[in-house]
Amino acid sequence: MPRNTAAGAVIAAFGLIMCFALIWHIWDLALFGLAGMVATFIQRTYDRDVDYYVPAAEVARIETALRTPAYGIDPWASIQCRMGG
């Protein structure tokens, strides 16, 4: 599974800065925004710790717990009756 990262939000923030600066012809701020975008992209590209492993037994345990009726109420019973199951 992929790990969470803030790189997309950071690139978007630098892009917002760059676009604002380009509209108002603030060239040094536009270069700062572009450099920030490129630097964040390069940093994310070289990040090796990008995913983690979830064992199949843990996935099965979570899925079983989610599908077990709580308090004796079966939420799937009405669906199964309508589908003929």
N, C-alpha and C positions, 0 to 999 in steps of 0.2 A: 504494500500500500504506500502511496506517496506521502511524504511528510508535509505538514503545513509550512508555508513560507510567506513572508510579507513582501517578497520581491516584486510581485505584480503591482501591489499598491504603491510601492516606492517608485517603480518605473512610471506609473501613472501620475504620481505627484510631480516628478521631475518633468514629465511630458506636459502637464498643466502649466508649470512654470515656463517651460520653453515656448508653448503656444501663446501664452499671455505676452511674453517678451517679444515674440515675432510679430504679433499684431500691433504692438505699440513701438516697434523698432528699437527695443532695448537690447542691443546686440551682445553686450557682455553677460546679461542675465540669460539670454537665449543660449549662449555657449555654455553657461553654467548648467542649465537644464539638460542640454544635450550631453555634456560630459557626465552628469549624474546618471542619466539613463544608460549610457554606454558602460559606465563603471559598475552599476548595479547588475546589468546584464552579464558582464564578464565575471563578476563575483559569483553570480548564481550558476554560470556555466561551469566554473571550476569547483563547485561544491560537490563533494563525493558522497556525503551523507544525505541522500535524497529519498530513501525509502526504508520501510521496516517490514518485518515478516510477521504475519498473524497465523499461528498454527491452525490446521483444519479442526482439531479437537476443540479449540477455543471458539471458533466460528459456530461449530455444531452446538456447543453448550449455550451460547448466546441465543441462537435461533430457537433452540428448544425452550429456553426460558421465556422468550417472547411469545411463543405459541402455546404455552401452557395456560389453561384457563385459570383466571384469578378469582378467588372467592366462590368457586363452584359455578361460575358463569362462563359458558363457552361462546365467545364472540363469533365463532365461525359456524355455529349450528344453523343459524337462519340462512346463511349463504349456501351451505351444503344442502339444505332442504329445498331451496329454490332451484338449485342446479340438479336436483335429482340424485344427490349423493348420499 
